[in-house]
Structures are given as structure tokens and as C-alpha cells.
Amino acid sequence: MKTHLKISLIVITVLFLTGIAAGLYFYNLKSANLAKVKPDFIVSASDLQKSFESDEKAASAKYINKTIEIKGKISSVKNGENNTVNVTLETENALLSVIGTFPGITDSSVFKPGEEIIFRGQCSGFLMDVLLNNCAVVISK
């Protein structure tokens, strides 16, 4: 076999194995426990919702993919997909709210409507509601 063909096969094999290793690494990567992470912002549910409602572009640039500690009153609790619980917080606008998704929590009775709560989550955007993912409870009263 010619030398350049051998080198090409070795390079292709190394790239293939590197791709498999990277894929396995990212597949098994765990999310950070946001209860122990310092938040980028501390806001109330109403203030966060208002900032997206008044200027979505600026609020998106400021909050999306950031860790936010949020305080509010629980309006509803629902079981979501893949062993998650979705907690909706009240805001001053009855049509819009803030929704936090708590992964790994299967018992939604931990959260009670009307209860004040402080949690941290990663803001993923605004679709009529402000969405926070990978949430962790800081204080529940």
C-alpha cells in the first residue's frame, strides 16, 4: 500500500475515534446543580416577565442562557415529560407567567399552589411565558 494511503487511513481512523469519544463525553455530561451555582441575576417573577414583555430583544440578550434566581408565588404545578415537574409562578399580568422545569422530581406534591418559592434556573426564552430549565429550589415556604 502506498504511504499516503496509509497516512490517510490512520488520520480518518483517529478522527472517527475522537468523534466517538467526544459524543460519549457530551452524552454523559451532567447538568450543574444550580442550587450551588451563583446566579447571574436575582429578580422577581413579575419583574422578569415585565422585562420580556416590554422589550423582548433586550431581555433575551440579557437573560437567555444565564442562571437566574427567581422569587414568586406558585400558581400551578404540573407533571411534565421525562420525569419533570413544571412550576408556574404568578405575575402581575394574568395572561403571562414564568414557568420553571425541575428535572428528576417525580412527586409534584412537593410544590403547593399559593406557596412562595425561590429557585434558580437557566433562562431559555420567552414564548408567552418566560421559560426556565434545570431548576433547583433555593427556598420553599
C-alpha positions in Angstrom: 0.0 0.0 0.0 1.3 3.5 -0.8 2.4 5.7 2.1 -0.1 8.5 1.5 -2.9 6.0 1.6 -1.7 4.5 4.9 -1.5 8.0 6.4 -4.9 8.9 5.2 -6.4 5.8 6.7 -4.7 6.5 10.0 -5.9 10.1 10.1 -9.5 9.0 9.3 -9.4 6.3 12.0 -8.1 8.8 14.6 -10.8 11.4 13.7 -13.5 8.7 13.8 -12.4 7.5 17.3 -12.1 11.1 18.5 -15.7 11.8 17.3 -17.0 8.8 19.2 -15.1 9.8 22.4 -16.5 13.4 22.2 -20.0 12.1 21.6 -19.9 9.8 24.6 -18.5 12.6 26.8 -21.3 15.0 25.9 -23.9 12.4 26.1 -22.9 11.5 29.7 -22.3 15.1 30.8 -24.4 16.1 33.8 -26.1 19.5 34.3 -24.6 21.6 37.0 -26.6 21.7 40.3 -28.0 25.2 40.1 -28.7 25.3 43.8 -24.9 25.6 44.3 -24.2 28.0 41.4 -24.0 31.7 41.9 -26.9 33.3 40.0 -26.2 35.9 37.3 -29.4 37.7 38.2 -31.8 37.8 41.1 -35.3 39.0 40.1 -38.9 38.5 41.0 -41.2 36.6 38.6 -43.2 39.8 37.8 -40.0 41.8 37.0 -38.6 39.1 34.8 -41.9 38.8 32.9 -42.2 42.6 32.5 -38.8 42.9 31.1 -39.6 40.3 28.3 -43.0 41.9 27.7 -41.6 45.5 27.3 -38.5 44.7 25.3 -38.1 41.1 24.3 -34.9 41.6 22.3 -33.1 43.4 25.1 -34.3 40.9 27.7 -33.3 38.0 25.6 -29.8 39.4 25.2 -29.6 40.0 28.9 -31.2 36.8 30.4 -31.1 33.8 27.9 -28.6 31.1 28.9 -28.0 32.9 32.2 -28.6 31.5 35.7 -31.5 33.4 37.3 -32.6 33.2 40.9 -36.3 34.0 40.9 -38.9 34.6 43.6 -42.6 34.3 43.3 -45.9 32.7 44.3 -46.8 29.3 42.7 -49.9 29.5 40.7 -49.9 25.9 39.4 -47.9 22.7 39.3 -48.0 20.1 36.5 -46.1 16.9 35.7 -44.1 17.3 32.6 -42.3 14.9 30.2 -39.3 12.8 31.2 -39.8 12.8 35.0 -40.0 16.6 35.3 -42.3 18.9 37.2 -43.3 22.3 35.8 -44.0 25.0 38.3 -45.8 28.2 37.1 -45.3 31.4 39.0 -47.8 34.2 39.2 -47.0 37.6 37.6 -48.9 40.9 37.5 -50.2 40.0 34.1 -52.8 37.3 34.4 -52.1 36.1 30.8 -48.3 35.7 31.1 -46.3 33.8 33.7 -42.9 32.3 34.5 -42.5 28.5 34.2 -39.7 26.6 35.8 -38.9 23.0 34.9 -37.5 20.8 37.6 -35.8 17.7 36.2 -35.6 14.5 38.2 -38.5 15.4 40.5 -41.4 13.0 40.1 -43.5 14.0 43.1 -45.3 17.2 42.2 -46.8 17.4 45.7 -43.6 18.9 46.9 -44.8 22.2 45.4 -48.1 23.7 46.6 -50.1 26.5 44.8 -50.1 29.7 46.7 -46.7 29.0 48.3 -43.8 31.4 48.0 -40.7 29.9 46.4 -37.2 30.9 45.4 -35.5 28.8 42.8 -32.7 29.0 40.3 -32.9 28.0 36.6 -31.4 28.7 33.2 -33.5 31.1 31.1 -34.3 29.6 27.8 -36.5 32.2 26.3 -40.0 33.7 26.1 -43.0 32.1 24.4 -45.9 33.9 26.0 -44.3 32.7 29.2 -40.7 33.1 30.4 -39.2 29.6 30.5 -36.5 28.4 33.0 -34.9 25.0 32.7 -32.9 22.7 35.0 -34.3 24.5 38.0 -33.3 23.8 41.6 -35.2 25.0 44.8 -33.3 27.5 46.9 -36.1 28.3 49.4 -39.7 27.0 49.7 -42.1 28.5 52.2 
